[in-house]
Amino acid sequence: MNVERDSQKKILIGHKGEMLKKIGTEARKELESILGSKVYLGLFVKVAPDWRENPQKVRELDWRYQLEGLATEVEEKD
């Protein structure tokens, strides 16, 4: 997860990592429900100043964009 400031990182992680654990647990459960199987979800928080103003950074975080890239790679292999 990207945040713009170190203070945001501290809030997102929370006291003793409690908030990050809660976010990760909920996200993992949702993914497992969608995919129908167990998943490992590794989370990290990165300070990236002004990432929301950089179109390339935003595209890198867009799961639809990433899936389109994977689909293209699979099509090229076939």
HTML snippet that shows the backbone in 3Dmol.js (N, CA, C, O; Angstrom):
<script src="https://3Dmol.org/build/3Dmol-min.js"></script>
<div id="view" style="width:600px;height:400px;position:relative"></div>
<script>
const pdb = `
ATOM      1  N   MET A   1       0.842  -1.155   0.000  1.00  0.00           N
ATOM      2  CA  MET A   1       0.000   0.000   0.000  1.00  0.00           C
ATOM      3  C   MET A   1       0.894   1.227   0.000  1.00  0.00           C
ATOM      4  O   MET A   1       1.904   1.283   0.702  1.00  0.00           O
ATOM      5  N   ASN A   2       0.507   2.197  -0.793  1.00  0.00           N
ATOM      6  CA  ASN A   2       1.269   3.442  -0.859  1.00  0.00           C
ATOM      7  C   ASN A   2       0.570   4.531  -0.072  1.00  0.00           C
ATOM      8  O   ASN A   2      -0.655   4.646  -0.100  1.00  0.00           O
ATOM      9  N   VAL A   3       1.349   5.318   0.621  1.00  0.00           N
ATOM     10  CA  VAL A   3       0.876   6.515   1.305  1.00  0.00           C
ATOM     11  C   VAL A   3       1.804   7.661   0.922  1.00  0.00           C
ATOM     12  O   VAL A   3       2.929   7.438   0.475  1.00  0.00           O
ATOM     13  N   GLU A   4       1.330   8.874   1.098  1.00  0.00           N
ATOM     14  CA  GLU A   4       2.141  10.021   0.689  1.00  0.00           C
ATOM     15  C   GLU A   4       3.050  10.550   1.787  1.00  0.00           C
ATOM     16  O   GLU A   4       4.058  11.197   1.502  1.00  0.00           O
ATOM     17  N   ARG A   5       2.698  10.278   3.047  1.00  0.00           N
ATOM     18  CA  ARG A   5       3.498  10.820   4.154  1.00  0.00           C
ATOM     19  C   ARG A   5       3.756   9.748   5.209  1.00  0.00           C
ATOM     20  O   ARG A   5       2.984   8.799   5.353  1.00  0.00           O
ATOM     21  N   ASP A   6       4.840   9.913   5.931  1.00  0.00           N
ATOM     22  CA  ASP A   6       5.208   8.974   6.983  1.00  0.00           C
ATOM     23  C   ASP A   6       4.141   8.913   8.075  1.00  0.00           C
ATOM     24  O   ASP A   6       3.914   7.860   8.671  1.00  0.00           O
ATOM     25  N   SER A   7       3.493  10.043   8.333  1.00  0.00           N
ATOM     26  CA  SER A   7       2.438  10.056   9.352  1.00  0.00           C
ATOM     27  C   SER A   7       1.268   9.160   8.930  1.00  0.00           C
ATOM     28  O   SER A   7       0.636   8.530   9.778  1.00  0.00           O
ATOM     29  N   GLN A   8       0.977   9.100   7.623  1.00  0.00           N
ATOM     30  CA  GLN A   8      -0.080   8.222   7.127  1.00  0.00           C
ATOM     31  C   GLN A   8       0.318   6.756   7.294  1.00  0.00           C
ATOM     32  O   GLN A   8      -0.520   5.901   7.582  1.00  0.00           O
ATOM     33  N   LYS A   9       1.590   6.484   7.112  1.00  0.00           N
ATOM     34  CA  LYS A   9       2.090   5.122   7.264  1.00  0.00           C
ATOM     35  C   LYS A   9       1.872   4.637   8.693  1.00  0.00           C
ATOM     36  O   LYS A   9       1.435   3.508   8.918  1.00  0.00           O
ATOM     37  N   LYS A  10       2.178   5.491   9.640  1.00  0.00           N
ATOM     38  CA  LYS A  10       2.001   5.132  11.051  1.00  0.00           C
ATOM     39  C   LYS A  10       0.536   4.856  11.368  1.00  0.00           C
ATOM     40  O   LYS A  10       0.223   3.930  12.116  1.00  0.00           O
ATOM     41  N   ILE A  11      -0.356   5.652  10.804  1.00  0.00           N
ATOM     42  CA  ILE A  11      -1.792   5.453  11.029  1.00  0.00           C
ATOM     43  C   ILE A  11      -2.245   4.134  10.414  1.00  0.00           C
ATOM     44  O   ILE A  11      -2.986   3.378  11.043  1.00  0.00           O
ATOM     45  N   LEU A  12      -1.808   3.854   9.196  1.00  0.00           N
ATOM     46  CA  LEU A  12      -2.214   2.637   8.491  1.00  0.00           C
ATOM     47  C   LEU A  12      -1.712   1.380   9.187  1.00  0.00           C
ATOM     48  O   LEU A  12      -2.430   0.383   9.256  1.00  0.00           O
ATOM     49  N   ILE A  13      -0.505   1.414   9.695  1.00  0.00           N
ATOM     50  CA  ILE A  13       0.046   0.257  10.402  1.00  0.00           C
ATOM     51  C   ILE A  13      -0.626   0.108  11.761  1.00  0.00           C
ATOM     52  O   ILE A  13      -0.959  -1.004  12.169  1.00  0.00           O
ATOM     53  N   GLY A  14      -0.827   1.208  12.456  1.00  0.00           N
ATOM     54  CA  GLY A  14      -1.491   1.176  13.752  1.00  0.00           C
ATOM     55  C   GLY A  14      -0.569   0.708  14.866  1.00  0.00           C
ATOM     56  O   GLY A  14       0.576   0.324  14.632  1.00  0.00           O
ATOM     57  N   HIS A  15      -1.096   0.749  16.084  1.00  0.00           N
ATOM     58  CA  HIS A  15      -0.339   0.353  17.268  1.00  0.00           C
ATOM     59  C   HIS A  15      -0.038  -1.140  17.208  1.00  0.00           C
ATOM     60  O   HIS A  15      -0.952  -1.961  17.125  1.00  0.00           O
ATOM     61  N   LYS A  16       1.238  -1.487  17.251  1.00  0.00           N
ATOM     62  CA  LYS A  16       1.711  -2.873  17.193  1.00  0.00           C
ATOM     63  C   LYS A  16       1.210  -3.614  15.954  1.00  0.00           C
ATOM     64  O   LYS A  16       1.056  -4.835  15.980  1.00  0.00           O
ATOM     65  N   GLY A  17       0.953  -2.875  14.865  1.00  0.00           N
ATOM     66  CA  GLY A  17       0.539  -3.493  13.611  1.00  0.00           C
ATOM     67  C   GLY A  17      -0.908  -3.945  13.569  1.00  0.00           C
ATOM     68  O   GLY A  17      -1.307  -4.658  12.649  1.00  0.00           O
ATOM     69  N   GLU A  18      -1.701  -3.539  14.556  1.00  0.00           N
ATOM     70  CA  GLU A  18      -3.075  -4.025  14.646  1.00  0.00           C
ATOM     71  C   GLU A  18      -3.935  -3.617  13.446  1.00  0.00           C
ATOM     72  O   GLU A  18      -4.707  -4.433  12.942  1.00  0.00           O
ATOM     73  N   MET A  19      -3.815  -2.380  12.986  1.00  0.00           N
ATOM     74  CA  MET A  19      -4.638  -1.909  11.873  1.00  0.00           C
ATOM     75  C   MET A  19      -4.247  -2.619  10.585  1.00  0.00           C
ATOM     76  O   MET A  19      -5.119  -3.021   9.815  1.00  0.00           O
ATOM     77  N   LEU A  20      -2.951  -2.779  10.338  1.00  0.00           N
ATOM     78  CA  LEU A  20      -2.492  -3.473   9.133  1.00  0.00           C
ATOM     79  C   LEU A  20      -2.961  -4.925   9.148  1.00  0.00           C
ATOM     80  O   LEU A  20      -3.352  -5.459   8.110  1.00  0.00           O
ATOM     81  N   LYS A  21      -2.927  -5.561  10.302  1.00  0.00           N
ATOM     82  CA  LYS A  21      -3.393  -6.940  10.420  1.00  0.00           C
ATOM     83  C   LYS A  21      -4.881  -7.024  10.100  1.00  0.00           C
ATOM     84  O   LYS A  21      -5.323  -7.933   9.397  1.00  0.00           O
ATOM     85  N   LYS A  22      -5.641  -6.080  10.617  1.00  0.00           N
ATOM     86  CA  LYS A  22      -7.088  -6.071  10.366  1.00  0.00           C
ATOM     87  C   LYS A  22      -7.379  -5.881   8.878  1.00  0.00           C
ATOM     88  O   LYS A  22      -8.219  -6.584   8.317  1.00  0.00           O
ATOM     89  N   ILE A  23      -6.696  -4.945   8.245  1.00  0.00           N
ATOM     90  CA  ILE A  23      -6.867  -4.694   6.814  1.00  0.00           C
ATOM     91  C   ILE A  23      -6.507  -5.944   6.014  1.00  0.00           C
ATOM     92  O   ILE A  23      -7.243  -6.349   5.115  1.00  0.00           O
ATOM     93  N   GLY A  24      -5.373  -6.548   6.348  1.00  0.00           N
ATOM     94  CA  GLY A  24      -4.918  -7.742   5.644  1.00  0.00           C
ATOM     95  C   GLY A  24      -5.857  -8.914   5.809  1.00  0.00           C
ATOM     96  O   GLY A  24      -6.119  -9.639   4.850  1.00  0.00           O
ATOM     97  N   THR A  25      -6.367  -9.109   7.008  1.00  0.00           N
ATOM     98  CA  THR A  25      -7.284 -10.222   7.273  1.00  0.00           C
ATOM     99  C   THR A  25      -8.560 -10.059   6.468  1.00  0.00           C
ATOM    100  O   THR A  25      -9.020 -11.011   5.837  1.00  0.00           O
ATOM    101  N   GLU A  26      -9.137  -8.865   6.480  1.00  0.00           N
ATOM    102  CA  GLU A  26     -10.372  -8.624   5.727  1.00  0.00           C
ATOM    103  C   GLU A  26     -10.145  -8.782   4.222  1.00  0.00           C
ATOM    104  O   GLU A  26     -10.975  -9.369   3.528  1.00  0.00           O
ATOM    105  N   ALA A  27      -9.035  -8.266   3.722  1.00  0.00           N
ATOM    106  CA  ALA A  27      -8.727  -8.382   2.292  1.00  0.00           C
ATOM    107  C   ALA A  27      -8.508  -9.843   1.908  1.00  0.00           C
ATOM    108  O   ALA A  27      -8.983 -10.287   0.863  1.00  0.00           O
ATOM    109  N   ARG A  28      -7.796 -10.587   2.742  1.00  0.00           N
ATOM    110  CA  ARG A  28      -7.549 -12.002   2.464  1.00  0.00           C
ATOM    111  C   ARG A  28      -8.853 -12.780   2.421  1.00  0.00           C
ATOM    112  O   ARG A  28      -9.061 -13.593   1.520  1.00  0.00           O
ATOM    113  N   LYS A  29      -9.735 -12.539   3.387  1.00  0.00           N
ATOM    114  CA  LYS A  29     -11.024 -13.233   3.414  1.00  0.00           C
ATOM    115  C   LYS A  29     -11.837 -12.934   2.157  1.00  0.00           C
ATOM    116  O   LYS A  29     -12.461 -13.828   1.585  1.00  0.00           O
ATOM    117  N   GLU A  30     -11.825 -11.685   1.737  1.00  0.00           N
ATOM    118  CA  GLU A  30     -12.572 -11.311   0.532  1.00  0.00           C
ATOM    119  C   GLU A  30     -11.988 -11.986  -0.707  1.00  0.00           C
ATOM    120  O   GLU A  30     -12.729 -12.486  -1.553  1.00  0.00           O
ATOM    121  N   LEU A  31     -10.668 -11.997  -0.812  1.00  0.00           N
ATOM    122  CA  LEU A  31     -10.021 -12.657  -1.950  1.00  0.00           C
ATOM    123  C   LEU A  31     -10.302 -14.153  -1.953  1.00  0.00           C
ATOM    124  O   LEU A  31     -10.571 -14.731  -3.006  1.00  0.00           O
ATOM    125  N   GLU A  32     -10.243 -14.779  -0.796  1.00  0.00           N
ATOM    126  CA  GLU A  32     -10.522 -16.213  -0.711  1.00  0.00           C
ATOM    127  C   GLU A  32     -11.959 -16.512  -1.121  1.00  0.00           C
ATOM    128  O   GLU A  32     -12.226 -17.529  -1.761  1.00  0.00           O
ATOM    129  N   SER A  33     -12.865 -15.644  -0.761  1.00  0.00           N
ATOM    130  CA  SER A  33     -14.262 -15.810  -1.147  1.00  0.00           C
ATOM    131  C   SER A  33     -14.427 -15.693  -2.663  1.00  0.00           C
ATOM    132  O   SER A  33     -15.151 -16.479  -3.275  1.00  0.00           O
ATOM    133  N   ILE A  34     -13.767 -14.728  -3.254  1.00  0.00           N
ATOM    134  CA  ILE A  34     -13.846 -14.525  -4.708  1.00  0.00           C
ATOM    135  C   ILE A  34     -13.193 -15.678  -5.458  1.00  0.00           C
ATOM    136  O   ILE A  34     -13.747 -16.181  -6.435  1.00  0.00           O
ATOM    137  N   LEU A  35     -12.011 -16.097  -5.001  1.00  0.00           N
ATOM    138  CA  LEU A  35     -11.233 -17.114  -5.717  1.00  0.00           C
ATOM    139  C   LEU A  35     -11.622 -18.544  -5.357  1.00  0.00           C
ATOM    140  O   LEU A  35     -11.342 -19.474  -6.113  1.00  0.00           O
ATOM    141  N   GLY A  36     -12.257 -18.719  -4.220  1.00  0.00           N
ATOM    142  CA  GLY A  36     -12.663 -20.048  -3.796  1.00  0.00           C
ATOM    143  C   GLY A  36     -11.521 -20.922  -3.319  1.00  0.00           C
ATOM    144  O   GLY A  36     -11.629 -22.148  -3.339  1.00  0.00           O
ATOM    145  N   SER A  37     -10.435 -20.314  -2.894  1.00  0.00           N
ATOM    146  CA  SER A  37      -9.302 -21.086  -2.364  1.00  0.00           C
ATOM    147  C   SER A  37      -8.520 -20.216  -1.393  1.00  0.00           C
ATOM    148  O   SER A  37      -8.697 -18.999  -1.340  1.00  0.00           O
ATOM    149  N   LYS A  38      -7.656 -20.863  -0.631  1.00  0.00           N
ATOM    150  CA  LYS A  38      -6.820 -20.141   0.336  1.00  0.00           C
ATOM    151  C   LYS A  38      -5.783 -19.312  -0.413  1.00  0.00           C
ATOM    152  O   LYS A  38      -5.276 -19.721  -1.458  1.00  0.00           O
ATOM    153  N   VAL A  39      -5.477 -18.139   0.140  1.00  0.00           N
ATOM    154  CA  VAL A  39      -4.446 -17.291  -0.452  1.00  0.00           C
ATOM    155  C   VAL A  39      -3.527 -16.770   0.644  1.00  0.00           C
ATOM    156  O   VAL A  39      -3.932 -16.636   1.799  1.00  0.00           O
ATOM    157  N   TYR A  40      -2.299 -16.480   0.272  1.00  0.00           N
ATOM    158  CA  TYR A  40      -1.370 -15.789   1.155  1.00  0.00           C
ATOM    159  C   TYR A  40      -1.327 -14.349   0.677  1.00  0.00           C
ATOM    160  O   TYR A  40      -1.119 -14.091  -0.508  1.00  0.00           O
ATOM    161  N   LEU A  41      -1.517 -13.431   1.573  1.00  0.00           N
ATOM    162  CA  LEU A  41      -1.513 -12.021   1.221  1.00  0.00           C
ATOM    163  C   LEU A  41      -0.435 -11.324   2.026  1.00  0.00           C
ATOM    164  O   LEU A  41      -0.572 -11.144   3.236  1.00  0.00           O
ATOM    165  N   GLY A  42       0.626 -10.936   1.363  1.00  0.00           N
ATOM    166  CA  GLY A  42       1.702 -10.200   2.011  1.00  0.00           C
ATOM    167  C   GLY A  42       1.466  -8.708   1.819  1.00  0.00           C
ATOM    168  O   GLY A  42       1.271  -8.247   0.695  1.00  0.00           O
ATOM    169  N   LEU A  43       1.481  -7.967   2.893  1.00  0.00           N
ATOM    170  CA  LEU A  43       1.238  -6.532   2.823  1.00  0.00           C
ATOM    171  C   LEU A  43       2.465  -5.748   3.255  1.00  0.00           C
ATOM    172  O   LEU A  43       3.216  -6.171   4.134  1.00  0.00           O
ATOM    173  N   PHE A  44       2.650  -4.615   2.629  1.00  0.00           N
ATOM    174  CA  PHE A  44       3.678  -3.684   3.063  1.00  0.00           C
ATOM    175  C   PHE A  44       3.171  -2.278   2.802  1.00  0.00           C
ATOM    176  O   PHE A  44       2.315  -2.069   1.942  1.00  0.00           O
ATOM    177  N   VAL A  45       3.688  -1.334   3.527  1.00  0.00           N
ATOM    178  CA  VAL A  45       3.296   0.064   3.387  1.00  0.00           C
ATOM    179  C   VAL A  45       4.533   0.846   2.965  1.00  0.00           C
ATOM    180  O   VAL A  45       5.582   0.775   3.605  1.00  0.00           O
ATOM    181  N   LYS A  46       4.389   1.590   1.880  1.00  0.00           N
ATOM    182  CA  LYS A  46       5.512   2.337   1.320  1.00  0.00           C
ATOM    183  C   LYS A  46       5.144   3.820   1.237  1.00  0.00           C
ATOM    184  O   LYS A  46       4.058   4.177   0.780  1.00  0.00           O
ATOM    185  N   VAL A  47       6.058   4.669   1.681  1.00  0.00           N
ATOM    186  CA  VAL A  47       5.872   6.108   1.537  1.00  0.00           C
ATOM    187  C   VAL A  47       6.352   6.499   0.146  1.00  0.00           C
ATOM    188  O   VAL A  47       7.529   6.352  -0.184  1.00  0.00           O
ATOM    189  N   ALA A  48       5.421   6.999  -0.666  1.00  0.00           N
ATOM    190  CA  ALA A  48       5.727   7.434  -2.029  1.00  0.00           C
ATOM    191  C   ALA A  48       5.109   8.820  -2.220  1.00  0.00           C
ATOM    192  O   ALA A  48       3.948   8.935  -2.611  1.00  0.00           O
ATOM    193  N   PRO A  49       5.880   9.867  -1.945  1.00  0.00           N
ATOM    194  CA  PRO A  49       5.330  11.222  -2.028  1.00  0.00           C
ATOM    195  C   PRO A  49       4.684  11.501  -3.393  1.00  0.00           C
ATOM    196  O   PRO A  49       5.248  11.199  -4.445  1.00  0.00           O
ATOM    197  N   ASP A  50       3.494  12.083  -3.336  1.00  0.00           N
ATOM    198  CA  ASP A  50       2.752  12.510  -4.538  1.00  0.00           C
ATOM    199  C   ASP A  50       2.438  11.381  -5.520  1.00  0.00           C
ATOM    200  O   ASP A  50       2.314  11.638  -6.717  1.00  0.00           O
ATOM    201  N   TRP A  51       2.308  10.164  -5.057  1.00  0.00           N
ATOM    202  CA  TRP A  51       2.029   9.049  -5.967  1.00  0.00           C
ATOM    203  C   TRP A  51       0.688   9.205  -6.674  1.00  0.00           C
ATOM    204  O   TRP A  51       0.533   8.742  -7.804  1.00  0.00           O
ATOM    205  N   ARG A  52      -0.276   9.845  -6.033  1.00  0.00           N
ATOM    206  CA  ARG A  52      -1.592  10.014  -6.658  1.00  0.00           C
ATOM    207  C   ARG A  52      -1.552  10.970  -7.839  1.00  0.00           C
ATOM    208  O   ARG A  52      -2.445  10.946  -8.685  1.00  0.00           O
ATOM    209  N   GLU A  53      -0.535  11.805  -7.906  1.00  0.00           N
ATOM    210  CA  GLU A  53      -0.401  12.770  -9.002  1.00  0.00           C
ATOM    211  C   GLU A  53       0.374  12.189 -10.186  1.00  0.00           C
ATOM    212  O   GLU A  53       0.493  12.841 -11.223  1.00  0.00           O
ATOM    213  N   ASN A  54       0.898  10.981 -10.044  1.00  0.00           N
ATOM    214  CA  ASN A  54       1.703  10.346 -11.084  1.00  0.00           C
ATOM    215  C   ASN A  54       0.870   9.261 -11.768  1.00  0.00           C
ATOM    216  O   ASN A  54       0.630   8.211 -11.171  1.00  0.00           O
ATOM    217  N   PRO A  55       0.424   9.490 -13.012  1.00  0.00           N
ATOM    218  CA  PRO A  55      -0.436   8.513 -13.696  1.00  0.00           C
ATOM    219  C   PRO A  55       0.185   7.112 -13.784  1.00  0.00           C
ATOM    220  O   PRO A  55      -0.531   6.116 -13.677  1.00  0.00           O
ATOM    221  N   GLN A  56       1.481   7.026 -13.972  1.00  0.00           N
ATOM    222  CA  GLN A  56       2.139   5.716 -14.064  1.00  0.00           C
ATOM    223  C   GLN A  56       2.034   4.968 -12.732  1.00  0.00           C
ATOM    224  O   GLN A  56       1.749   3.770 -12.721  1.00  0.00           O
ATOM    225  N   LYS A  57       2.256   5.650 -11.627  1.00  0.00           N
ATOM    226  CA  LYS A  57       2.144   5.019 -10.304  1.00  0.00           C
ATOM    227  C   LYS A  57       0.718   4.529 -10.055  1.00  0.00           C
ATOM    228  O   LYS A  57       0.513   3.436  -9.527  1.00  0.00           O
ATOM    229  N   VAL A  58      -0.261   5.345 -10.438  1.00  0.00           N
ATOM    230  CA  VAL A  58      -1.661   4.962 -10.245  1.00  0.00           C
ATOM    231  C   VAL A  58      -1.981   3.720 -11.076  1.00  0.00           C
ATOM    232  O   VAL A  58      -2.640   2.804 -10.584  1.00  0.00           O
ATOM    233  N   ARG A  59      -1.524   3.678 -12.331  1.00  0.00           N
ATOM    234  CA  ARG A  59      -1.758   2.501 -13.191  1.00  0.00           C
ATOM    235  C   ARG A  59      -1.120   1.253 -12.603  1.00  0.00           C
ATOM    236  O   ARG A  59      -1.697   0.169 -12.687  1.00  0.00           O
ATOM    237  N   GLU A  60       0.058   1.386 -12.012  1.00  0.00           N
ATOM    238  CA  GLU A  60       0.737   0.233 -11.415  1.00  0.00           C
ATOM    239  C   GLU A  60      -0.081  -0.374 -10.277  1.00  0.00           C
ATOM    240  O   GLU A  60       0.025  -1.573 -10.015  1.00  0.00           O
ATOM    241  N   LEU A  61      -0.878   0.421  -9.612  1.00  0.00           N
ATOM    242  CA  LEU A  61      -1.663  -0.052  -8.480  1.00  0.00           C
ATOM    243  C   LEU A  61      -3.074  -0.489  -8.880  1.00  0.00           C
ATOM    244  O   LEU A  61      -3.800  -1.042  -8.053  1.00  0.00           O
ATOM    245  N   ASP A  62      -3.470  -0.254 -10.122  1.00  0.00           N
ATOM    246  CA  ASP A  62      -4.811  -0.587 -10.598  1.00  0.00           C
ATOM    247  C   ASP A  62      -4.875  -2.067 -10.964  1.00  0.00           C
ATOM    248  O   ASP A  62      -4.231  -2.496 -11.922  1.00  0.00           O
ATOM    249  N   TRP A  63      -5.648  -2.854 -10.209  1.00  0.00           N
ATOM    250  CA  TRP A  63      -5.701  -4.304 -10.435  1.00  0.00           C
ATOM    251  C   TRP A  63      -6.269  -4.633 -11.811  1.00  0.00           C
ATOM    252  O   TRP A  63      -5.900  -5.654 -12.391  1.00  0.00           O
ATOM    253  N   ARG A  64      -7.153  -3.798 -12.348  1.00  0.00           N
ATOM    254  CA  ARG A  64      -7.691  -4.069 -13.694  1.00  0.00           C
ATOM    255  C   ARG A  64      -6.594  -3.939 -14.737  1.00  0.00           C
ATOM    256  O   ARG A  64      -6.512  -4.745 -15.664  1.00  0.00           O
ATOM    257  N   TYR A  65      -5.758  -2.933 -14.589  1.00  0.00           N
ATOM    258  CA  TYR A  65      -4.637  -2.727 -15.498  1.00  0.00           C
ATOM    259  C   TYR A  65      -3.672  -3.911 -15.426  1.00  0.00           C
ATOM    260  O   TYR A  65      -3.168  -4.379 -16.447  1.00  0.00           O
ATOM    261  N   GLN A  66      -3.424  -4.382 -14.213  1.00  0.00           N
ATOM    262  CA  GLN A  66      -2.532  -5.526 -14.034  1.00  0.00           C
ATOM    263  C   GLN A  66      -3.119  -6.781 -14.669  1.00  0.00           C
ATOM    264  O   GLN A  66      -2.387  -7.548 -15.294  1.00  0.00           O
ATOM    265  N   LEU A  67      -4.437  -7.012 -14.520  1.00  0.00           N
ATOM    266  CA  LEU A  67      -5.078  -8.181 -15.120  1.00  0.00           C
ATOM    267  C   LEU A  67      -5.039  -8.117 -16.647  1.00  0.00           C
ATOM    268  O   LEU A  67      -4.847  -9.139 -17.306  1.00  0.00           O
ATOM    269  N   GLU A  68      -5.220  -6.932 -17.205  1.00  0.00           N
ATOM    270  CA  GLU A  68      -5.133  -6.766 -18.653  1.00  0.00           C
ATOM    271  C   GLU A  68      -3.735  -7.136 -19.135  1.00  0.00           C
ATOM    272  O   GLU A  68      -3.582  -7.778 -20.175  1.00  0.00           O
ATOM    273  N   GLY A  69      -2.722  -6.735 -18.385  1.00  0.00           N
ATOM    274  CA  GLY A  69      -1.343  -7.077 -18.739  1.00  0.00           C
ATOM    275  C   GLY A  69      -1.102  -8.570 -18.685  1.00  0.00           C
ATOM    276  O   GLY A  69      -0.422  -9.119 -19.552  1.00  0.00           O
ATOM    277  N   LEU A  70      -1.647  -9.236 -17.683  1.00  0.00           N
ATOM    278  CA  LEU A  70      -1.515 -10.690 -17.581  1.00  0.00           C
ATOM    279  C   LEU A  70      -2.237 -11.392 -18.725  1.00  0.00           C
ATOM    280  O   LEU A  70      -1.718 -12.359 -19.282  1.00  0.00           O
ATOM    281  N   ALA A  71      -3.429 -10.914 -19.079  1.00  0.00           N
ATOM    282  CA  ALA A  71      -4.190 -11.508 -20.170  1.00  0.00           C
ATOM    283  C   ALA A  71      -3.436 -11.378 -21.480  1.00  0.00           C
ATOM    284  O   ALA A  71      -3.426 -12.305 -22.290  1.00  0.00           O
ATOM    285  N   THR A  72      -2.811 -10.246 -21.689  1.00  0.00           N
ATOM    286  CA  THR A  72      -2.032 -10.018 -22.903  1.00  0.00           C
ATOM    287  C   THR A  72      -0.846 -10.981 -22.970  1.00  0.00           C
ATOM    288  O   THR A  72      -0.544 -11.525 -24.032  1.00  0.00           O
ATOM    289  N   GLU A  73      -0.171 -11.190 -21.828  1.00  0.00           N
ATOM    290  CA  GLU A  73       0.960 -12.115 -21.788  1.00  0.00           C
ATOM    291  C   GLU A  73       0.514 -13.542 -22.118  1.00  0.00           C
ATOM    292  O   GLU A  73       1.208 -14.254 -22.843  1.00  0.00           O
ATOM    293  N   VAL A  74      -0.622 -13.955 -21.596  1.00  0.00           N
ATOM    294  CA  VAL A  74      -1.134 -15.308 -21.856  1.00  0.00           C
ATOM    295  C   VAL A  74      -1.489 -15.442 -23.333  1.00  0.00           C
ATOM    296  O   VAL A  74      -1.166 -16.462 -23.942  1.00  0.00           O
ATOM    297  N   GLU A  75      -2.134 -14.456 -23.920  1.00  0.00           N
ATOM    298  CA  GLU A  75      -2.497 -14.490 -25.336  1.00  0.00           C
ATOM    299  C   GLU A  75      -1.266 -14.570 -26.228  1.00  0.00           C
ATOM    300  O   GLU A  75      -1.264 -15.276 -27.237  1.00  0.00           O
ATOM    301  N   GLU A  76      -0.230 -13.847 -25.852  1.00  0.00           N
ATOM    302  CA  GLU A  76       1.006 -13.853 -26.648  1.00  0.00           C
ATOM    303  C   GLU A  76       1.693 -15.216 -26.597  1.00  0.00           C
ATOM    304  O   GLU A  76       2.346 -15.610 -27.563  1.00  0.00           O
ATOM    305  N   LYS A  77       1.558 -15.937 -25.491  1.00  0.00           N
ATOM    306  CA  LYS A  77       2.167 -17.262 -25.363  1.00  0.00           C
ATOM    307  C   LYS A  77       1.416 -18.301 -26.190  1.00  0.00           C
ATOM    308  O   LYS A  77       2.004 -19.276 -26.657  1.00  0.00           O
ATOM    309  N   ASP A  78       0.117 -18.088 -26.368  1.00  0.00           N
ATOM    310  CA  ASP A  78      -0.699 -19.050 -27.129  1.00  0.00           C
ATOM    311  C   ASP A  78      -0.464 -18.843 -28.572  1.00  0.00           C
ATOM    312  O   ASP A  78      -1.048 -19.543 -29.399  1.00  0.00           O
TER     313      ASP A  78
END
`;
const viewer = $3Dmol.createViewer("view");
viewer.addModel(pdb, "pdb");
viewer.setStyle({}, {cartoon: {color: "spectrum"}});
viewer.zoomTo();
viewer.render();
</script>
